[in-house]
Amino acid sequence: MKWQVAIVCFAIFFAASCSSLGKERASEAKGAPVILDWSSHGGRVKNKEDERDRMYLVQSGDRIVFRVKAKNAREYEWQVNKVVQEGVKGSLFSWVVPEGKGIWEIHVVVRGEGTSFLRLVNCKYKSLIVPTDMAYAIPKYYLDVKVVNLKGVPVPGAKVKVRNEVDDRNYPAENKVKERFHDLPLVGYPHTHLDYYHFHLYEPHRETITGEDGRTPLPKDGRNTIILPDFVQDKNGKKEFTYTITVEKDGMRKVITGVNPSPEWYRPDPNKPTYTITVILGSKPEVESEKDLKKKGLAGAPKR
C-alpha cells in the first residue's frame, strides 16, 4: 500500500483595481471575501482527525472532494501544487490522487466584488477623480507635533492623542504598520510549509508619545507614527476631516482643535516634516485652534 501526503491549504486574495499615484500607497477592498469554513471527503485516508483536517495521508487513485465556504465570494480558483485547474469554477473541487509519491498542495483562491478604495499616503497629485460608485479614495498625510515647555525646551514623553472630529469610528488616525507573515511550518511537520499569507496594513493608532526631541515619531518608526486622512471622496463628492489633538504631561494639558490636513503637509522625504504643529505645554488658554496657532507662527513649515 502506497501512502502519500496530501496538504490542503486555503489562501484568500481579492481583486482591487486602482491607479498608481505617489510614492506611498495601498489599495484595499471593503467587503473582501473571507473563508468561513472548509472540508474534504472521500478516499482511503490515514492520520486524518476530522473533515477540516488540512494534512493527511492518501493512496494513489483516491478521489478526494474539497469544499470551501466563503463570504462575499464571486469566483473560485483551485490549484494543485500551484497549477491552476482549468474548468473548475465553484466552491467544490473533486481531485484524484496521481500515481507516485509526493506532497500535493491544494489551494483555493477566492475573489470577491467588494468596493475598492485607494489609500494615498503622503502622495502629491494634481486632481483626483472617482468615476464609479463602487470605489472611493482617501488621501492621507503624516502628522508632526512638536511639544515644548514655556521656555521653548522640547518635552519628551508627552502623550499625544488624536481624534477625528467628523468620523472617528470609520476614519481614525493610523500608524504605518506593514507586516506580512509567510511560509508557516505545519505543526508536527517541521519540514513542510504552507503558502499562507497574513497582512497588517495601517492600523488605527490614536495615541503616541513624543521622543527626546519633543516630536511625534517619524514614518521610519512605523508602529508609532501617526497618519491622518485628509478626506474621503467617492463619485458624488468628498467629506473633509478635521482633528482634535490633546497633549498631556505631568498634569499639564493642551488641546488643539480644527487641525486640517492638506496637500501642504506633503513630504518629498517622508522623514523630513514640511508642516509642524508646535504645542506649548502649560500655556493659556488650554484650548486653541489650529488657526490660532497659525496666527502665532506655531503651525506651518518648521523653523530651521
Rosetta silent file (secondary structure, phi, psi, omega in degrees, C-alpha in Angstrom):
SEQUENCE: MKWQVAIVCFAIFFAASCSSLGKERASEAKGAPVILDWSSHGGRVKNKEDERDRMYLVQSGDRIVFRVKAKNAREYEWQVNKVVQEGVKGSLFSWVVPEGKGIWEIHVVVRGEGTSFLRLVNCKYKSLIVPTDMAYAIPKYYLDVKVVNLKGVPVPGAKVKVRNEVDDRNYPAENKVKERFHDLPLVGYPHTHLDYYHFHLYEPHRETITGEDGRTPLPKDGRNTIILPDFVQDKNGKKEFTYTITVEKDGMRKVITGVNPSPEWYRPDPNKPTYTITVILGSKPEVESEKDLKKKGLAGAPKR
SCORE:     score description
SCORE:     0.000 S_00000001
   1 L     0.000  127.626 -177.350    0.000    0.000    0.000 S_00000001
   2 L  -102.981  108.115  176.625    1.469    3.370   -1.061 S_00000001
   3 E   -91.335  143.286  178.088    0.623    6.193    1.256 S_00000001
   4 E  -133.396  159.931 -178.458    1.238    9.773    0.150 S_00000001
   5 E   -93.187  127.754  174.159    0.978   13.140    1.849 S_00000001
   6 E  -116.991  126.118 -179.871   -1.842   15.484    0.820 S_00000001
   7 E  -113.223  126.605  177.748   -1.816   19.037    2.122 S_00000001
   8 E  -105.195  117.859 -177.942   -4.912   21.206    1.878 S_00000001
   9 L  -121.899  139.757  178.375   -4.130   24.941    2.042 S_00000001
  10 L  -119.400  121.530  178.339   -6.572   27.814    1.793 S_00000001
  11 E  -123.821  144.846 -177.214   -5.370   31.256    0.691 S_00000001
  12 E  -119.306  131.902  172.892   -7.532   34.329    0.080 S_00000001
  13 L  -135.198  155.454  175.283   -6.890   37.131   -2.394 S_00000001
  14 L  -133.666  154.078 -178.248   -9.179   39.849   -3.724 S_00000001
  15 L  -100.130  121.442  176.093   -9.027   41.983   -6.853 S_00000001
  16 L  -132.275  117.714 -176.243   -8.966   45.774   -6.404 S_00000001
  17 L   -99.001  115.835 -177.357   -8.128   47.896   -9.429 S_00000001
  18 L  -139.453  151.266  178.327   -6.620   51.287   -8.555 S_00000001
  19 L   -72.579  156.093  178.271   -4.397   53.849  -10.247 S_00000001
  20 L   -95.739  110.228 -179.408   -0.768   54.241   -9.185 S_00000001
  21 L  -131.970  133.801  173.148   -0.240   57.681   -7.671 S_00000001
  22 L    77.323  177.343 -176.458    2.559   58.942   -5.458 S_00000001
  23 L   -85.121  -28.608 -175.978    5.391   57.189   -3.658 S_00000001
  24 L  -127.742  122.975 -177.450    3.402   55.560   -0.874 S_00000001
  25 E  -156.316  164.827  173.299    0.061   53.935   -1.427 S_00000001
  26 E  -155.536  134.113  176.607   -2.062   50.886   -0.630 S_00000001
  27 E  -109.931  139.634 -178.847   -5.246   49.603   -2.249 S_00000001
  28 E  -139.660 -173.221  179.454   -7.740   47.510   -0.349 S_00000001
  29 E  -140.851  140.273  174.428  -11.345   46.404   -0.554 S_00000001
  30 E   -94.163  129.338 -174.716  -14.389   46.813    1.588 S_00000001
  31 L    80.633   30.581  179.080  -16.418   43.608    1.713 S_00000001
  32 L   -67.368  155.378 -178.667  -13.475   41.465    0.632 S_00000001
  33 L   -65.545  147.472 -179.230  -14.009   37.680    0.574 S_00000001
  34 E  -136.112  129.251  175.570  -13.497   35.739    3.783 S_00000001
  35 E   -72.235  123.990  179.495  -13.099   31.973    4.218 S_00000001
  36 E   -99.265  -36.636 -177.427  -15.729   30.779    6.711 S_00000001
  37 E  -162.427  161.194  177.510  -15.251   27.010    6.594 S_00000001
  38 E  -151.551  160.395  178.679  -13.626   24.178    4.607 S_00000001
  39 E  -162.936  164.907  173.318  -13.753   20.400    4.466 S_00000001
  40 E  -144.008  146.621 -175.578  -12.626   17.364    2.450 S_00000001
  41 E  -137.516  157.734  171.729  -14.257   13.965    1.981 S_00000001
  42 L    95.248  173.120  177.346  -13.525   10.610    0.377 S_00000001
  43 L    83.203  167.315  176.295  -10.524    8.372   -0.201 S_00000001
  44 L  -100.306   81.250 -168.655   -8.802    5.747    1.938 S_00000001
  45 L   -93.908  163.882  179.099   -7.112    8.252    4.208 S_00000001
  46 E  -141.592  149.299  179.748   -4.882    7.925    7.246 S_00000001
  47 L    61.030   34.122  177.656   -3.929   10.313   10.088 S_00000001
  48 L  -110.055  118.427 -174.679   -6.963   12.490    9.383 S_00000001
  49 L   -76.876  -43.213 -178.993   -8.637   13.790   12.539 S_00000001
  50 L  -158.212 -177.051 -176.116  -11.794   15.275   11.001 S_00000001
  51 L   -66.227  -20.968 -178.816  -13.244   16.755    7.803 S_00000001
  52 L   -94.721   -0.624  178.383  -11.460   20.072    8.407 S_00000001
  53 L   -61.365  136.046 -174.576   -8.017   18.493    8.820 S_00000001
  54 L  -106.041    4.667  177.635   -5.663   20.038    6.266 S_00000001
  55 E  -149.688  124.299 -179.545   -2.902   17.415    6.204 S_00000001
  56 E  -163.759  173.626 -177.843   -3.218   13.650    5.985 S_00000001
  57 E   -95.887  142.442  178.721   -2.132   10.529    4.063 S_00000001
  58 E  -135.265  174.503  178.458   -3.919    9.224    0.964 S_00000001
  59 E  -116.755  152.228  175.616   -3.455    6.453   -1.626 S_00000001
  60 L   -54.992  137.048  179.442   -2.974    6.646   -5.379 S_00000001
  61 L    89.839  -11.628  177.416   -6.328    6.598   -7.166 S_00000001
  62 L   -63.093  140.510  172.005   -8.235    8.073   -4.218 S_00000001
  63 E  -104.474  117.033 -179.286  -10.896   10.634   -5.151 S_00000001
  64 E  -110.901  133.563  178.055  -10.967   13.493   -2.660 S_00000001
  65 E  -109.559  119.550  179.470  -13.663   16.168   -2.736 S_00000001
  66 E  -102.826  136.945  177.544  -12.688   19.580   -1.307 S_00000001
  67 E  -129.826  146.815  175.673  -15.269   22.170   -0.325 S_00000001
  68 E  -137.971  140.074  176.629  -14.894   25.738    0.883 S_00000001
  69 E  -112.717  126.226 -176.123  -17.485   28.150    2.243 S_00000001
  70 E  -135.366  152.702  175.873  -16.754   31.865    1.763 S_00000001
  71 E  -101.021  142.969  178.768  -18.466   35.197    2.313 S_00000001
  72 L    62.601   32.021 -177.720  -18.521   37.879   -0.421 S_00000001
  73 E   -90.010  137.131  174.828  -17.201   35.372   -2.975 S_00000001
  74 E  -107.843  -41.938  179.219  -17.571   35.975   -6.706 S_00000001
  75 E  -151.214  159.560 -178.229  -15.338   33.233   -8.134 S_00000001
  76 E  -123.882  140.695  174.896  -13.022   30.437   -7.026 S_00000001
  77 E  -125.403  118.872 -178.712   -9.724   29.320   -8.490 S_00000001
  78 E   -98.612  142.121 -179.339   -8.414   25.884   -7.488 S_00000001
  79 E  -133.216  144.317  171.340   -4.733   24.956   -7.718 S_00000001
  80 E  -119.385  116.920 -173.972   -2.772   21.720   -7.271 S_00000001
  81 L    49.506   43.307  175.543    0.866   22.405   -6.402 S_00000001
  82 L    71.472   10.662  175.050    0.273   25.965   -7.688 S_00000001
  83 E   -99.268  121.345 -178.190   -1.016   24.764  -11.069 S_00000001
  84 E   -66.029  133.887  179.577   -4.448   26.232  -11.849 S_00000001
  85 L   -91.333  102.888 -176.691   -7.089   23.579  -12.517 S_00000001
  86 L   -64.845  142.473  176.953   -8.860   24.688  -15.679 S_00000001
  87 L    84.756   -4.067  178.201  -12.616   24.288  -15.813 S_00000001
  88 L  -101.589  111.408 -170.527  -13.049   24.202  -12.033 S_00000001
  89 L  -116.809  -24.581 -171.485  -15.033   27.317  -11.089 S_00000001
  90 L   -93.715 -166.313 -177.220  -17.128   26.687   -7.997 S_00000001
  91 L   -84.135    3.505 -179.296  -16.618   26.160   -4.284 S_00000001
  92 E  -123.127  137.873 -179.628  -16.212   22.383   -4.766 S_00000001
  93 E  -135.615  121.155  177.825  -13.187   20.584   -6.279 S_00000001
  94 E  -102.724  125.797 -172.056  -13.012   16.827   -6.990 S_00000001
  95 E  -135.593  138.321  177.817   -9.459   15.526   -7.347 S_00000001
  96 E  -104.817  128.076 -178.289   -7.921   12.081   -7.967 S_00000001
  97 L   -66.509  124.841 -178.703   -4.575   11.355   -6.291 S_00000001
  98 L   -71.049  170.696  174.533   -1.946   10.664   -9.007 S_00000001
  99 L   -73.712  153.105  176.022    0.448    7.701   -9.075 S_00000001
 100 L    93.842  160.998  179.138    3.794    8.013   -7.325 S_00000001
 101 L   -77.765  153.970  177.539    4.995    9.555   -4.110 S_00000001
 102 L   169.250  167.982  172.359    4.659   13.258   -3.486 S_00000001
 103 E  -108.647  121.936 -175.495    3.329   16.132   -1.445 S_00000001
 104 E  -111.315  116.360  179.198    0.199   17.583   -3.018 S_00000001
 105 E   -99.962  122.907  179.365   -0.817   21.107   -2.016 S_00000001
 106 E  -106.685  117.747 -179.791   -4.410   22.055   -2.761 S_00000001
 107 E  -114.996  150.076  169.042   -5.072   25.816   -2.818 S_00000001
 108 E  -129.689  129.369  177.282   -8.225   27.786   -3.434 S_00000001
 109 E  -105.832  123.230 -177.763   -8.129   31.474   -4.348 S_00000001
 110 E  -107.876  127.032  177.594  -11.368   33.331   -3.645 S_00000001
 111 E  -114.464  145.170 -176.527  -12.133   36.595   -5.416 S_00000001
 112 E  -125.668 -174.785 -178.099  -14.934   38.948   -4.448 S_00000001
 113 L  -119.094   34.614 -179.009  -16.828   42.027   -5.550 S_00000001
 114 L   -65.823  157.921  176.090  -16.065   44.315   -2.645 S_00000001
 115 E   -68.572  124.364 -178.447  -15.947   48.067   -3.056 S_00000001
 116 E   -87.204  148.626  173.660  -12.372   49.023   -3.878 S_00000001
 117 E  -140.998  152.421 -178.228  -10.659   52.040   -2.404 S_00000001
 118 E  -108.961  119.453  179.616   -7.392   53.805   -2.960 S_00000001
 119 E  -100.653  113.270 -177.849   -5.433   54.845    0.099 S_00000001
 120 E  -104.566  105.261 -178.603   -2.970   57.617   -0.822 S_00000001
 121 E  -102.146  116.573  179.047   -0.393   58.083    1.935 S_00000001
 122 L    55.124   54.996 -179.101    1.846   61.134    1.512 S_00000001
 123 L  -114.326  147.648  176.200    1.101   61.488   -2.210 S_00000001
 124 L  -108.439  124.941 -176.720    1.319   64.514   -4.478 S_00000001
 125 L  -145.151  155.673  179.819   -1.381   64.711   -7.136 S_00000001
 126 L   -88.233  -40.746  179.819   -2.975   67.329   -9.407 S_00000001
 127 L  -150.826  160.837 -177.895   -6.537   66.020   -9.377 S_00000001
 128 L  -136.412  116.668 -178.076   -8.499   63.094   -8.020 S_00000001
 129 L  -123.167  128.709  175.779  -11.444   61.591   -9.914 S_00000001
 130 L  -111.384  104.817 -170.466  -13.523   58.628   -8.759 S_00000001
 131 L   -85.111   -5.024 -175.494  -15.535   57.510  -11.823 S_00000001
 132 L  -133.962  153.065  177.755  -17.620   54.737  -10.242 S_00000001
 133 L   -82.712    5.272  176.642  -19.890   54.304   -7.245 S_00000001
 134 L  -101.334   18.468 -178.089  -18.002   51.060   -6.451 S_00000001
 135 E  -153.263  160.683  171.983  -14.852   52.877   -5.306 S_00000001
 136 E  -155.237  163.913 -175.457  -13.571   55.749   -3.186 S_00000001
 137 E  -128.086  148.221 -178.110  -10.234   57.406   -2.393 S_00000001
 138 E  -137.002   95.766  172.363   -8.637   58.628    0.857 S_00000001
 139 E   -70.260  141.411 -177.266   -5.567   60.919    0.725 S_00000001
 140 E  -139.304  152.678 -178.444   -3.606   60.839    3.992 S_00000001
 141 E  -136.299  155.496  177.306   -0.642   62.712    5.474 S_00000001
 142 E   -76.467  141.406  177.111    1.859   62.262    8.296 S_00000001
 143 L   -95.445  135.096  174.509    1.319   64.296   11.450 S_00000001
 144 L  -126.096  112.821  177.420    4.211   66.199   13.038 S_00000001
 145 E  -117.493  129.194  175.323    3.633   67.660   16.509 S_00000001
 146 E  -111.713  124.931 -177.973    6.405   69.338   18.464 S_00000001
 147 E  -108.660  125.888  178.545    5.809   69.775   22.195 S_00000001
 148 E  -130.279  162.897  175.199    7.793   72.399   24.145 S_00000001
 149 L   -91.338 -172.506 -176.364    7.520   73.993   27.593 S_00000001
 150 L   -64.506  -18.792  178.336    7.091   77.701   28.365 S_00000001
 151 L   -94.712    1.387  179.365   10.848   78.217   27.837 S_00000001
 152 L    84.366    9.344  179.920   10.760   76.554   24.415 S_00000001
 153 L   -83.760  131.699  179.726   12.584   73.425   25.615 S_00000001
 154 E   -56.055  142.329 -179.241   11.398   70.170   23.931 S_00000001
 155 L  -109.860  103.860  176.306    9.219   67.958   26.151 S_00000001
 156 L   -79.351  156.743  175.514    9.935   64.213   25.749 S_00000001
 157 L    73.682   14.328  176.695    7.452   61.593   26.891 S_00000001
 158 L   -79.621  139.805  178.917    4.373   63.753   26.320 S_00000001
 159 E   -85.920  127.105 -179.555    1.225   61.837   25.403 S_00000001
 160 E  -117.254  115.774  179.504   -0.330   62.989   22.110 S_00000001
 161 E  -109.252  142.812 -177.786   -3.910   61.891   21.410 S_00000001
 162 E  -129.006  132.601  178.092   -5.712   62.437   18.091 S_00000001
 163 E  -132.131  130.640  174.810   -9.460   62.281   17.391 S_00000001
 164 E   -72.339  118.695 -176.371  -11.251   62.715   14.073 S_00000001
 165 L   -72.946  -17.914 -174.909  -13.880   65.385   14.757 S_00000001
 166 L   -99.309  -47.584 -177.359  -16.067   64.253   11.827 S_00000001
 167 L  -155.451   81.288 -176.612  -15.961   60.430   11.816 S_00000001
 168 L   -76.994  -20.000 -179.101  -13.511   58.871   14.260 S_00000001
 169 L   -71.878  -46.062 -175.344  -15.115   55.444   14.040 S_00000001
 170 L   -95.365  -22.757 -176.685  -14.536   54.854   10.321 S_00000001
 171 L  -134.390   63.558 -178.959  -11.586   57.180    9.627 S_00000001
 172 L   -79.708  171.148  169.635   -9.387   57.317   12.743 S_00000001
 173 L   -61.673  150.874 -176.363   -5.728   58.281   12.954 S_00000001
 174 E  -133.733  167.291  168.940   -3.475   55.400   11.900 S_00000001
 175 L  -107.554 -166.422 -176.266    0.080   54.175   12.112 S_00000001
 176 L  -121.855   47.071  178.047    2.198   52.648    9.353 S_00000001
 177 L   -73.460  128.122  174.418    2.357   49.001   10.348 S_00000001
 178 E  -132.896  102.165 -178.349    3.151   46.760    7.391 S_00000001
 179 E  -125.877  136.034  178.252    3.514   43.125    8.371 S_00000001
 180 E  -133.420  119.611  179.892    3.406   40.065    6.140 S_00000001
 181 E  -103.823  132.006 -173.145    3.628   36.543    7.556 S_00000001
 182 L  -145.570  153.618  170.300    4.515   33.781    5.122 S_00000001
 183 L    60.871   58.943 -178.824    5.658   30.180    4.926 S_00000001
 184 E   -86.996  130.680  179.586    4.440   28.890    8.276 S_00000001
 185 E   -70.548  144.671  176.761    5.505   25.325    9.229 S_00000001
 186 E   -76.653  140.873  178.988    2.723   22.847    9.930 S_00000001
 187 L   -61.884  125.682 -179.736    2.503   21.588   13.493 S_00000001
 188 L    88.060   -8.348  179.248    4.127   18.181   13.647 S_00000001
 189 E  -133.358   74.217 -172.116    5.645   18.516   10.172 S_00000001
 190 E   -63.499  -18.612 -178.565    8.619   20.909   10.564 S_00000001
 191 E   -98.805    5.368  179.912    9.886   20.325    7.009 S_00000001
 192 E  -116.912  138.254 -174.921    6.568   21.073    5.338 S_00000001
 193 E  -129.933  151.471  175.013    5.273   24.606    4.789 S_00000001
 194 E  -100.511  146.486  168.756    2.047   26.269    3.728 S_00000001
 195 L   -84.561   84.437 -174.209    1.795   29.173    1.328 S_00000001
 196 L  -123.169  127.969 -176.746   -0.123   31.196    3.879 S_00000001
 197 L  -121.654  138.470  176.603   -0.161   34.993    3.961 S_00000001
 198 E  -137.238  131.003 -174.092   -1.398   37.342    6.657 S_00000001
 199 E  -120.929  144.540  165.714   -1.209   41.125    6.383 S_00000001
 200 E  -123.641  124.177  179.823   -1.491   44.085    8.735 S_00000001
 201 E  -132.966  122.678  170.766   -1.692   47.475    6.995 S_00000001
 202 L    50.219   74.750 -179.737   -2.196   50.861    8.620 S_00000001
 203 L   -80.235  151.169  173.311   -3.826   50.021   11.955 S_00000001
 204 E   -55.235  134.906 -175.128   -5.912   52.557   13.928 S_00000001
 205 L  -152.704   92.708 -171.876   -3.499   54.493   16.136 S_00000001
 206 L   -96.565    1.537 -174.515   -4.964   57.413   18.066 S_00000001
 207 E  -148.751  139.409  176.883   -2.181   57.948   20.607 S_00000001
 208 E  -147.730  179.667 -176.809    1.608   58.233   20.619 S_00000001
 209 E  -126.816  139.386  178.099    4.489   59.597   22.736 S_00000001
 210 L   -73.218  150.008  178.611    6.982   62.344   21.902 S_00000001
 211 L   -87.052 -167.345 -179.253   10.667   61.466   21.649 S_00000001
 212 L   -61.923  -25.541  178.779   13.716   63.162   23.151 S_00000001
 213 L   -87.108    5.009  178.915   13.315   65.961   20.599 S_00000001
 214 L    78.025    8.551 -174.950    9.751   66.596   21.788 S_00000001
 215 E  -109.232  155.630  172.365    8.303   65.454   18.454 S_00000001
 216 L   -69.088  152.305 -174.074    5.895   62.717   17.452 S_00000001
 217 L   -60.824  147.801  177.022    7.605   59.735   15.751 S_00000001
 218 L   -80.544  166.918 -179.998    8.614   59.841   12.092 S_00000001
 219 L   -59.010  -23.988  178.050    7.383   57.288    9.500 S_00000001
 220 L   -64.472  -20.545  170.053   10.565   55.253    9.932 S_00000001
 221 L   -98.934   74.675 -169.765    9.024   54.300   13.276 S_00000001
 222 L   -58.153  -35.000 -176.875    6.003   52.822   11.524 S_00000001
 223 L   -72.057  -26.702 -173.520    4.254   51.437   14.581 S_00000001
 224 L  -111.427  -10.538  176.538    4.272   54.734   16.492 S_00000001
 225 L   -69.221  163.735 -179.761    3.995   57.390   13.769 S_00000001
 226 L  -122.296  133.681  178.296    0.586   58.960   13.119 S_00000001
 227 E  -119.811  133.951 -178.206   -1.167   59.281    9.740 S_00000001
 228 E  -116.407  126.517  171.242   -4.306   61.423    9.276 S_00000001
 229 E   -64.323  132.109  177.738   -6.906   61.009    6.498 S_00000001
 230 L   -78.582  -50.662  178.227   -7.443   64.363    4.751 S_00000001
 231 E  -161.718  167.985  171.094  -10.817   63.464    3.224 S_00000001
 232 E  -119.191  133.666 -176.010  -12.752   60.594    1.673 S_00000001
 233 E  -127.867  133.156  172.665  -14.015   61.036   -1.878 S_00000001
 234 E  -123.545 -166.668 -176.259  -16.448   58.984   -3.919 S_00000001
 235 L   -61.912  -28.369 -174.053  -18.273   59.560   -7.194 S_00000001
 236 L   -92.643   -6.294  179.709  -20.670   62.020   -5.552 S_00000001
 237 E   141.627 -163.083 -175.358  -18.101   64.243   -3.799 S_00000001
 238 E  -129.476  155.070  173.140  -15.886   64.405   -0.735 S_00000001
 239 E  -117.038  117.544 -178.515  -16.138   64.522    3.044 S_00000001
 240 E   -82.968  148.765  179.288  -13.436   66.653    4.692 S_00000001
 241 L  -119.123  143.959  168.762  -11.935   65.728    8.063 S_00000001
 242 L  -128.664  164.252 -170.920  -10.565   67.848   10.914 S_00000001
 243 E  -135.683  152.492  170.544   -8.957   66.671   14.141 S_00000001
 244 E  -107.972  127.093  178.591   -8.585   67.466   17.812 S_00000001
 245 E  -110.954  124.939  178.978   -5.093   66.953   19.245 S_00000001
 246 E  -115.311  125.518 -179.752   -4.710   66.612   23.015 S_00000001
 247 E  -115.155  132.024 -177.836   -1.247   66.785   24.607 S_00000001
 248 E  -136.340  140.589  174.878   -0.664   65.762   28.256 S_00000001
 249 E  -165.969  128.301  175.872    2.376   65.557   30.536 S_00000001
 250 L    51.507   43.515  177.078    2.840   65.827   34.318 S_00000001
 251 L    82.772   -8.513  176.858   -0.698   67.077   34.916 S_00000001
 252 E   -90.550  150.709 -174.814   -0.478   69.718   32.188 S_00000001
 253 E  -146.521  138.678  176.885   -2.833   69.607   29.233 S_00000001
 254 E  -138.954  134.322 -177.422   -3.161   71.423   25.917 S_00000001
 255 E  -121.512  128.917  176.767   -5.899   70.918   23.296 S_00000001
 256 E  -116.311  123.483 -177.931   -5.682   71.967   19.646 S_00000001
 257 E  -107.753  165.527  173.829   -8.916   71.817   17.626 S_00000001
 258 E    64.575   26.764  178.838   -9.743   72.067   13.945 S_00000001
 259 E   -69.795  122.836 -170.382   -6.449   70.573   12.733 S_00000001
 260 L  -120.786   98.107  176.906   -6.929   70.256    8.988 S_00000001
 261 L   -58.926  148.554 -178.648   -4.564   68.032    6.959 S_00000001
 262 L  -158.186  171.479  176.957   -3.950   69.276    3.420 S_00000001
 263 H   -56.429  -18.183  176.136   -1.531   68.923    0.468 S_00000001
 264 H   -61.589  -21.582 -178.759    0.611   71.462    2.341 S_00000001
 265 H   -84.577   -6.905 -177.856    1.587   68.533    4.574 S_00000001
 266 L   -57.851  138.004 -179.383    3.082   66.536    1.682 S_00000001
 267 L  -119.210  115.247  173.313    6.708   65.489    2.306 S_00000001
 268 L   -55.367  -38.813  171.295    9.113   64.798   -0.598 S_00000001
 269 L  -112.075  112.248 -175.491   11.090   62.880    2.023 S_00000001
 270 L   -54.151  -26.421 -178.075    8.589   61.213    4.403 S_00000001
 271 L   -94.872   13.720  174.293   11.056   61.518    7.304 S_00000001
 272 L  -125.849   97.587 -176.239   11.527   65.297    6.872 S_00000001
 273 L   -58.867  142.393  175.547    8.378   67.142    8.025 S_00000001
 274 L  -111.279   -8.980  178.579    7.158   70.075    5.938 S_00000001
 275 L  -143.295  122.808 -175.841    4.344   71.096    8.302 S_00000001
 276 E  -125.889  136.550  172.326    4.688   71.158   12.081 S_00000001
 277 E  -103.284  115.544 -179.045    2.188   71.926   14.837 S_00000001
 278 E   -97.307  123.185 -178.608    4.042   73.349   17.851 S_00000001
 279 E  -110.523  123.158  177.661    2.277   72.903   21.186 S_00000001
 280 E   -95.912  103.518 -177.132    3.426   74.969   24.186 S_00000001
 281 L   -72.311  129.333 -179.062    2.544   72.865   27.204 S_00000001
 282 L    98.478   -6.864 -179.725    1.432   74.970   30.164 S_00000001
 283 L   -81.919  160.885  178.309    0.389   77.971   28.057 S_00000001
 284 L  -114.472  148.423   -4.149   -3.010   79.647   28.240 S_00000001
 285 L   -71.808  166.518 -178.052   -5.698   79.242   27.070 S_00000001
 286 L   -71.069  -29.901 -179.497   -5.758   75.485   27.422 S_00000001
 287 E  -114.589  124.470  175.810   -7.823   75.073   24.242 S_00000001
 288 E  -135.842  164.635  177.702   -6.792   76.705   20.967 S_00000001
 289 E  -101.980  164.838  176.085   -7.474   76.074   17.300 S_00000001
 290 H   -60.896  -35.971  177.497   -5.009   75.386   14.524 S_00000001
 291 H   -61.117  -39.186  176.666   -5.945   78.793   13.099 S_00000001
 292 H   -61.359  -43.312 -179.757   -4.888   80.397   16.393 S_00000001
 293 H   -65.050  -37.645  178.618   -1.522   78.647   16.191 S_00000001
 294 H   -61.799  -39.588  179.483   -1.013   79.810   12.595 S_00000001
 295 H   -63.921  -30.255 -179.346   -1.515   83.417   13.678 S_00000001
 296 L   -91.182   -1.029 -177.373    1.195   82.921   16.306 S_00000001
 297 L    76.962   22.220 -177.291    3.555   81.189   13.880 S_00000001
 298 L  -104.361    3.680  175.929    3.186   77.871   15.688 S_00000001
 299 E  -140.385  125.020 -178.590    1.674   75.914   12.788 S_00000001
 300 E   147.988 -156.933  178.766    3.214   75.667    9.339 S_00000001
 301 L   -59.843  132.599 -177.920    6.610   74.982    7.782 S_00000001
 302 L   -64.531  144.291  178.394    9.082   74.024   10.547 S_00000001
 303 L   -78.172  134.577 -179.405   11.671   76.607   11.501 S_00000001
 304 L   -89.472    0.000    0.000   15.226   75.605   10.609 S_00000001
